[in-house]
Amino acid sequence: MKDRENTKEEAFLAARAAEFAKMARDREYELHVSRFLTPAEQNLFYAALVREEPSLRDRVFFWGGAVGAERRRCVTLPSYAEAQETCQLEAWSPKLFSHDREKALLACAEEYFPDERFDTIPLEVKGSGYNSLGHRDYMGSVLGLGLERVMVGDIVLTGDFSAVMFASAVAAPFIEGNLTKVRRDTVKVSPAEIPMGLILTKKFEEKLIVAASPRLDAVVAGFTGASRATAKEMCTGGLVDVNYLTEEAPDRSLSEGDVVSVRGYGKFAVGAFAGETRSGRLRLAVKKYV
């Protein structure tokens, strides 16, 4: 059932990408922005988009309101707008999600359409201080207003009682006028004054793990402390994502920059290999997101 649902979602996303590609092709002198997409959806959307219309490859960017956002919108530049960075990308590439590519988009926007925010509005949400509020509290209250998840991007905690959320230009005024409570606390919503080039920093812990090889199951075993056999079962059981897509092949080789999520253990980015132990096992630096 799960595989069938995933296939159905991927087919739906591919159809949306095909529509988006046609719109970008037919109205090539306009800027086009999609709904908010998860990192996995961005990967699939990009692959389907350039498969449908290869000429868009170097005009496709992803933007979520600030550099480093995870939930982002697909942006296709007009054919006349030349970004400073035009690189050939595979279906998934670290460059597609890189800060440098986002900065290239901002540089292009500054030159061609300086007031453009790509239909993404930052909102500041401040509580009274009565309750400490978390990401789920804010998200639950927004969805409780009847909005779809695709209308809201990242929600970034800025303190125990405040957050910045990125919303579509359509949803932002509605949220500002109707979001008055978050987990029984009274909140005030107002436009957030943040620069377009703001970089969202993620908190992580640097760790050095030992793995038998760069294989996925070996690295997962080193990260989780599980046996190699258990790590292999995690992979084949669909509990491991690589670069935001489920990866069931335990023998997949990992490279620096790959992002791995293990259900129940968290997410980490693969760093540099730092030599071998006396027994010939690999030392690997990873960054675990907290």
C-alpha positions as CSV (number, residue, x, y, z in Angstrom):
1,M,0.0,0.0,0.0
2,K,2.8,2.4,0.9
3,D,4.6,1.8,-2.4
4,R,1.3,2.3,-4.3
5,E,0.7,5.6,-2.4
6,N,4.2,6.8,-3.1
7,T,3.8,6.0,-6.8
8,K,0.5,7.9,-6.9
9,E,2.1,10.9,-5.2
10,E,5.0,10.9,-7.6
11,A,2.7,10.6,-10.6
12,F,0.7,13.5,-9.3
13,L,3.8,15.6,-8.8
14,A,5.1,14.7,-12.3
15,A,1.8,15.8,-13.8
16,R,2.1,19.1,-11.9
17,A,5.6,19.5,-13.2
18,A,4.5,18.9,-16.7
19,E,1.8,21.6,-16.4
20,F,4.4,24.0,-14.9
21,A,6.9,23.2,-17.7
22,K,4.2,24.0,-20.3
23,M,3.4,27.3,-18.6
24,A,7.1,28.2,-18.5
25,R,7.5,27.3,-22.1
26,D,4.4,29.1,-23.4
27,R,5.0,32.2,-21.4
28,E,8.8,32.2,-21.4
29,Y,9.1,35.9,-20.7
30,E,7.4,35.6,-17.3
31,L,8.6,34.5,-13.9
32,H,6.8,31.4,-12.6
33,V,6.6,30.2,-9.0
34,S,5.1,26.9,-7.8
35,R,3.5,25.9,-4.5
36,F,5.8,25.1,-1.5
37,L,7.5,21.7,-2.0
38,T,9.3,19.5,0.5
39,P,13.0,18.6,-0.3
40,A,11.9,15.2,-1.7
41,E,9.3,16.9,-3.8
42,Q,11.8,19.4,-5.1
43,N,14.0,16.6,-6.3
44,L,11.2,14.8,-8.1
45,F,9.7,18.1,-9.4
46,Y,13.0,19.2,-10.9
47,A,13.6,15.8,-12.5
48,A,10.1,15.8,-14.1
49,L,10.4,19.4,-15.1
50,V,13.6,19.1,-17.1
51,R,12.5,15.8,-18.5
52,E,9.4,17.5,-19.9
53,E,11.3,20.7,-21.0
54,P,15.2,20.3,-21.1
55,S,15.6,23.9,-22.0
56,L,14.5,24.9,-18.5
57,R,17.4,23.2,-16.8
58,D,19.5,26.3,-16.1
59,R,16.5,28.5,-15.4
60,V,15.1,26.5,-12.5
61,F,15.8,27.5,-9.0
62,F,14.2,26.8,-5.6
63,W,13.4,29.5,-3.0
64,G,11.8,29.4,0.4
65,G,12.0,33.0,1.6
66,A,15.6,32.8,2.9
67,V,18.8,31.1,2.0
68,G,18.9,27.6,3.5
69,A,15.1,27.1,3.8
70,E,14.0,23.5,3.4
71,R,10.5,23.8,2.1
72,R,10.9,25.9,-1.1
73,R,9.1,26.9,-4.2
74,C,10.2,26.1,-7.7
75,V,11.1,29.3,-9.6
76,T,11.6,29.4,-13.3
77,L,13.3,32.6,-14.6
78,P,12.2,34.4,-17.7
79,S,14.2,33.4,-20.8
80,Y,15.8,36.9,-20.9
81,A,17.1,36.7,-17.3
82,E,20.6,35.2,-17.1
83,A,21.6,34.0,-13.7
84,Q,25.2,34.3,-12.8
85,E,25.4,30.6,-12.1
86,T,24.2,28.4,-15.0
87,C,25.3,24.9,-14.1
88,Q,24.2,21.6,-15.5
89,L,22.4,19.6,-12.8
90,E,21.5,16.0,-12.5
91,A,18.1,14.9,-11.2
92,W,19.6,15.4,-7.7
93,S,22.7,17.4,-7.1
94,P,24.0,19.1,-3.9
95,K,24.2,22.2,-6.1
96,L,20.5,22.2,-6.6
97,F,20.1,22.7,-2.8
98,S,23.2,24.9,-2.3
99,H,23.4,28.3,-0.8
100,D,25.4,29.4,-3.8
101,R,22.6,28.6,-6.2
102,E,20.1,30.5,-4.0
103,K,22.5,33.5,-3.9
104,A,22.7,33.3,-7.7
105,L,18.9,33.5,-7.9
106,L,19.0,36.6,-5.6
107,A,21.7,38.3,-7.7
108,C,19.6,37.7,-10.8
109,A,16.5,39.1,-9.1
110,E,18.3,42.2,-8.0
111,E,19.3,42.9,-11.6
112,Y,16.1,42.1,-13.3
113,F,13.2,42.5,-10.8
114,P,14.6,44.0,-7.5
115,D,11.2,44.1,-5.7
116,E,10.4,40.4,-6.3
117,R,10.0,38.1,-3.3
118,F,8.8,35.1,-5.4
119,D,5.4,35.2,-3.8
120,T,6.8,34.3,-0.4
121,I,6.1,36.5,2.6
122,P,7.9,36.2,6.0
123,L,5.6,36.7,9.0
124,E,6.6,37.2,12.6
125,V,4.5,35.4,15.2
126,K,4.9,36.5,18.8
127,G,3.3,34.9,21.8
128,S,2.6,36.5,25.2
129,G,5.2,34.5,27.0
130,Y,2.5,32.3,28.7
131,N,3.6,29.1,27.0
132,S,6.8,28.0,25.4
133,L,5.9,27.3,21.8
134,G,7.4,24.7,19.3
135,H,7.2,24.1,15.6
136,R,4.3,21.7,15.9
137,D,2.3,24.2,17.9
138,Y,2.6,26.9,15.2
139,M,2.0,24.4,12.3
140,G,-1.0,22.9,14.0
141,S,-2.6,26.3,14.6
142,V,-2.0,27.4,11.0
143,L,-3.5,24.2,9.6
144,G,-6.4,24.7,12.0
145,L,-7.3,27.8,10.1
146,G,-8.1,25.6,7.1
147,L,-5.0,26.3,5.1
148,E,-3.3,23.6,3.1
149,R,0.3,22.7,4.1
150,V,1.5,23.7,0.6
151,M,0.6,27.4,1.4
152,V,3.3,27.6,4.2
153,G,7.0,27.0,4.0
154,D,9.5,26.8,6.8
155,I,8.6,27.8,10.3
156,V,11.8,29.0,12.1
157,L,11.8,29.4,15.9
158,T,13.4,32.7,17.0
159,G,12.8,32.2,20.7
160,D,10.7,30.3,23.2
161,F,7.7,32.5,22.4
162,S,8.3,33.6,18.8
163,A,8.8,32.3,15.3
164,V,9.1,33.5,11.7
165,M,7.0,31.6,9.1
166,F,7.2,31.9,5.4
167,A,3.8,31.9,3.7
168,S,2.5,32.3,0.1
169,A,1.5,35.8,-0.8
170,V,-2.1,34.6,-0.9
171,A,-2.1,33.0,2.5
172,A,0.0,35.6,4.4
173,P,-2.8,38.2,4.8
174,F,-5.2,35.5,5.9
175,I,-2.8,34.2,8.5
176,E,-2.0,37.8,9.7
177,G,-5.7,38.5,10.2
178,N,-6.9,35.1,11.7
179,L,-4.0,33.5,13.6
180,T,-4.7,34.7,17.1
181,K,-4.0,31.6,19.2
182,V,-1.2,29.1,19.3
183,R,-1.5,26.3,21.9
184,R,-3.9,28.3,24.1
185,D,-1.5,31.3,24.0
186,T,-2.5,34.6,22.4
187,V,-0.2,35.5,19.5
188,K,0.3,38.6,17.3
189,V,1.2,38.2,13.7
190,S,2.9,40.9,11.6
191,P,5.1,41.1,8.5
192,A,8.7,40.2,9.4
193,E,11.4,42.6,8.4
194,I,14.1,40.3,7.2
195,P,16.5,40.8,4.3
196,M,16.1,38.6,1.2
197,G,19.7,37.4,1.7
198,L,19.2,36.1,5.2
199,I,20.8,32.7,5.8
200,L,18.9,30.3,8.0
201,T,21.4,28.5,10.1
202,K,20.6,24.9,11.2
203,K,21.9,23.6,14.5
204,F,23.9,20.4,14.4
205,E,26.3,18.3,16.4
206,E,29.6,17.2,14.7
207,K,30.4,13.6,15.3
208,L,33.1,11.2,14.1
209,I,31.8,7.7,13.4
210,V,33.4,4.5,12.3
211,A,32.0,2.6,9.3
212,A,33.2,-0.5,7.5
213,S,32.8,1.2,4.1
214,P,31.0,4.1,2.4
215,R,28.0,1.8,1.8
216,L,24.7,3.1,3.1
217,D,24.1,0.2,5.5
218,A,27.6,0.5,7.0
219,V,27.3,4.3,7.5
220,V,23.8,3.9,9.0
221,A,25.2,1.2,11.4
222,G,28.0,3.6,12.4
223,F,25.6,6.4,13.0
224,T,22.9,4.5,14.9
225,G,25.1,2.1,16.8
226,A,23.0,-0.8,15.3
227,S,24.5,-3.9,13.9
228,R,25.2,-4.1,10.1
229,A,22.4,-6.6,9.7
230,T,19.9,-4.4,11.5
231,A,21.1,-1.3,9.5
232,K,20.5,-3.4,6.3
233,E,17.0,-4.2,7.4
234,M,16.3,-0.5,8.1
235,C,17.3,0.3,4.5
236,T,15.3,-2.5,2.9
237,G,12.3,-1.7,5.2
238,G,12.1,1.9,3.8
239,L,13.3,3.6,7.0
240,V,16.2,5.4,5.4
241,D,16.2,8.4,3.2
242,V,19.1,9.7,1.1
243,N,18.9,13.2,-0.1
244,Y,15.3,13.3,1.0
245,L,14.2,10.3,-1.0
246,T,13.7,6.8,0.4
247,E,16.6,4.6,-0.4
248,E,16.2,0.8,-0.1
249,A,19.5,-0.3,-1.6
250,P,21.9,-1.0,1.3
251,D,24.9,-1.1,-1.0
252,R,24.5,2.5,-2.2
253,S,27.8,4.3,-1.9
254,L,27.6,7.7,0.0
255,S,29.6,10.8,-0.8
256,E,30.4,14.0,1.0
257,G,27.4,16.3,1.1
258,D,24.8,13.5,1.0
259,V,22.0,14.0,3.6
260,V,20.7,10.8,5.3
261,S,17.6,10.5,7.5
262,V,17.1,7.4,9.6
263,R,13.6,6.9,11.1
264,G,13.8,7.2,14.8
265,Y,17.4,8.3,14.9
266,G,17.4,11.7,13.1
267,K,19.1,13.3,10.1
268,F,22.8,13.8,9.3
269,A,25.0,15.2,6.6
270,V,27.9,13.1,5.4
271,G,31.2,15.0,5.9
272,A,34.7,14.1,4.9
273,F,36.4,10.7,5.3
274,A,39.1,11.1,7.9
275,G,41.4,8.2,7.5
276,E,41.2,4.6,8.7
277,T,41.4,2.8,12.0
278,R,44.1,0.2,12.6
279,S,41.6,-2.5,11.6
280,G,41.0,-0.8,8.2
281,R,37.6,0.7,9.0
282,L,36.8,4.2,7.9
283,R,36.5,7.3,10.1
284,L,33.8,9.5,8.8
285,A,32.7,13.0,10.0
286,V,29.0,13.6,10.1
287,K,26.8,16.5,11.1
288,K,23.7,15.5,13.0
289,Y,20.9,18.0,12.9
290,V,19.4,18.9,16.3
